[in-house]
Amino acid sequence: MYTRPILALLLRHIQEPRRFLQVLTGPRQVGKTTLARQAMEDFGEHSTYATADNPAPSDWVWLEQQWEFARLRCRQSGSWLLVLDEVQKILRWSEAVKRLWDEDTAEKLDLRILLLGSSPLLMQRGLSESLAGRFEVLHTGHWTFAEMQAAFGLSVEQYIYFGGYPGAAPLIEDEDRWRSYLLDSLIETTLARDILLMTRVDKPALLRQLFRLGCEYSGQILSYQKMLGHLQEAGNTTTLAHYLDLLTGAGMLYCISKYSGQVVRQRASSPKLQVLNSGLRTAQSPRTFADVRQNPEQWGRIVESAVGAYMSGSALAGEYEIFYWREVSKEVDFVLRRGDQLIAIEVKSGRRRESLPGMEAFDKAFSPTKKLLVGTGGIPVAEFLKIPASALF
């Protein structure tokens, strides 16, 4: 079985003396439960797993029952690990966890807690509301090219088209089954159970249309007014911004702001829409892998979107901030910022561009620390997709 590198960090946190709740967040189907079960193996028989991933949300009584069972085992053995999966689906979960955690702390009970959640937005809301100072968060994102290649032998072209979902990898030779898996078991489940069931959404049809629009225009700059023009369901820019936040929290879609050096202008800019896994985009298209590979324009857009998904995932995990830059007809595809360091990145995929390269103009205006070219004439895409985020700076 392939082991993700994040497991070592998770084990180190859990094995330390009991100080914090451990929280593992990330989108559906990226292996959070598998990571948790691998961590449980390190505890041998001294661990318990329970999931709230049921059609109807559980409540705090269910959570307390699981916790009390773990307490009994902990008092018998001296230490115990309790894993609670999809914890954000438990009504008032953070209030119950705070009370139970504080009771164990007062008793000096060595009960380790690992919480899993597939909605980082809802998880963060609960953590900030009730559990300040009591938790550590590890974010596990979509699988990288290096991971998919090591585990399943995917080529870079296969990764760019089919994306980083380990559950779907064995199906890529049968594209109809692969597409059905992503549409039914992943996309629809995320929309229906992780967003619509857990959050108030007044216009579900608009949310679904917006997601499809974001996939279609992934890697492109689109103003909110233009988005409204493409959508059949009536809405306003405030509603769109809120729904885009929900889709980001579910690990599906990201909005990249324009870099200006001024926070106010960045927030007011038209976003560059970006899927967080290229499989989300290609699964909704009738074009096959072979068809797209033979069309330089279509393939170029998918390549640029896959590179953007890789960098946006690292930004969502807090590795750095990500932007784009555009002035009149000149554009820099991606701008990464960490502290006072700035990296400007241009992606060349061989397709015709609607805007001119703007690296020289950006360099004069902002003096970036590094200027990188990815693709034709620069860092090969396969090599870039294997560079850890920390190594870019």
Secondary structure, DSSP 8 states (H G I E B T S, - for coil): ----THHHHHHHHHHS-S-SEEEEE--TTSSHHHHHHHHHHHTTTSEEEEE--SSS---HHHHHHHHHHHHHHHHHHS-EEEEEETGGGSTTHHHHHHHHHHHHHHHT--EEEEEEES-HHHHHHHHHHH-TTSEEEEE--S--HHHHHHHH---HHHHHHH-S-TTTGGGTTSHHHHHHIIIIIIIHHIIIIIIITTS--S-HHHHHHHHHHHHHTTTSB--HHHHHHH-SS---HHHHHHHHHHHHHTTSEEEEEE--S-HHHHHHS--EEEESSHHHHHTTSS--HHHHHT-HHHHHHHHHHHHHHHHHHHHHTTS-EEEEEEETTEEEEEEEEETTEEEEEEEE-SS--SSEE-HHHHHHHH--SEEEEEETTSB-HHHHTTS-HHHH-
